[in-house]
Amino acid sequence: MPIIDIRVVAIGKIKEKFYREALEHYAKRLQPYARLETVELAEGKEAGRGEFARTSLLEDEAQKISRQLRDTAHLIVLSPEGQQMSTEKLAAYLKNLQRINPRADFVIGGAVGLAEKIKQKSDLCFSFSLLTFPHRLARVVLLEQLYRCFKVIRGEPYHK
């Protein structure tokens, strides 16, 4: 099975030590299964309150995200309204993806979410849960789930 080339494009810099340590831990565990690149983008600046300000912020972040997406990559965005699936189902999706396109861009928006135009460009709009997660924690959960999926794909035990 070819190694997949994964780029995580995320709004917001990780400042908290415990998140950074968790991300480093799973990035290291992913090394045998995937090439991982993380692109952290600055959060958009809110210009006031209300729907116009939110739309403006999302548009600013969408432009930053779009510049980082690879034309040849499969685009997976994380969004609360996305499709939910089990780890096994996500593993099957990734296994199939490895055969079709060994490049995947995962996008995690900022505190106010993602612009619709980014979601509409995606090949998969994915949700971890009906629960709300801080976007920084979502990055940790993503890397952990990718690691778990590759263990499933290879039939290896997952050590908790």
N, C-alpha and C positions, 0 to 999 in steps of 0.2 A: 504494500500500500504506500503510495507516495506521501511524503511529508507535505502538509498543507501550509501555505503562507498566509498567516493571519495578521491583519492590521486592525487594531482597536483605535478608533477615532472617538475621542471623548472631550466633551466640554467640561472645563474646570480642571484646575491643578490639584493634585493630591497633596495636602499640607500635613495631615495628621499622620504621625509616625506609625500608628497601628495599622492604618490602611496601606501605607507604603510597604510595610513589612509583609503584610498578607499578599499584596500584589507581587512582591519580589519572590515570595515563597512559591506561589503558583506559576509564575513565569519560569522559574527554575525547573519545576516539575513538568512543565509543558515542553521543555527543550527536546526530549527524544521524539516527540510527536509532531511538533509544529515549529515553524519559524514565527516568532512573535515580535511585532513592532507596535509600540503604543505612541499615539500622537495626541498630546494634550493641547487643547486650544483654550484660549482665554475666554472667560464668560463674557457674553455681550453686556453692554452697559444699558441699564434701565433708564429711560428718559421720561420719568414721570410715572403716573399710575394709570390703570385702566386698560381696556382692550387694545387701544392703539399702541400704547407703550409695550404691551406684551407682544403684539404682532411685530413691532419694530425690532424688539430684542430677538425674537425667533428668526426673523429675516437676517439679522446681522450674524447670528450663530450659523444659520443655514449656509450663508456664503462662505464662512470659514470652513465648515464641514465639506462643502462641495469641492473646494480647492484641494482637499486631501484624499478624495476618493479616487481610486484607480479605475480607469475605463474598463479594464479587463477583469476586475474582481466581482465576485458575487456579493451583493449588498444585503446585509442583514441589519435591521435596525431594532433596537430595543425600545418598546413603547408599551404603556399599560394596556392599551386596547388591542395589542397584537395577539397573535395566536399563541395559546399555551400548549405545551407538550411535555411529556415525561422525559426524563434523562435518556431512556432507551430510545424513544422516538427521535429526540434531537441527535443522538448518536447515529441512528440510521440515516438521518438527513445529512449529517456531516460525512458519513462514509460514502454516500452517493455523490455528494459534492466533490469529494476528493477525486473521484473518477472523472467527473465532468469538468470541473474547474478548480485547480489546486490553489486558487487565490480567493480569500474572503475578507471583506471589510465589514467589521462590526461597528455600529455607531450608537453611542450613548449620549443623549442630549444633556442639557443642563437642568437647573432647578425648575424651570418652567416647561420642560419637555422639548419636543422637536417640531420644527415647521412641517406642515402637511406636505410640502413639495419634496422633502427628504423621505418621508414615509412612502409617498407615491412612487418614488424611484426605486424603492427597495424590492428585492427578490423575495424577501421574507420579512414580515413585521412580527416580531417575537416578543412575548411577555413572560417573565418568570412566574408571575403570580398575580392574583387580584389584589394582593397587598401592595402598599406603597413603600418603595425603598428610596433612601437617599441616593442620588446619582453616583456618589463616590462608592457606596457600598455595592451598588449594582455592578461596578467594575470588578470588585473582588468576587462576587457571585458568578459573573461571567467567566472569569479565568478558572475558578474552581469547577464549574460545570463543563467547560471545555476539557479540562484535565480528566474529569470523571468520564466524559464521553469517549475520549481516546482510549481510556482503560477498557471501557465496554467494547469498543470497536475491535480491540486487539485480544479480547477475551482474558484480560488480566484482572486480578483481584484489585479492588480499591481498598486501600488501607486507610482507615478513618483516624 
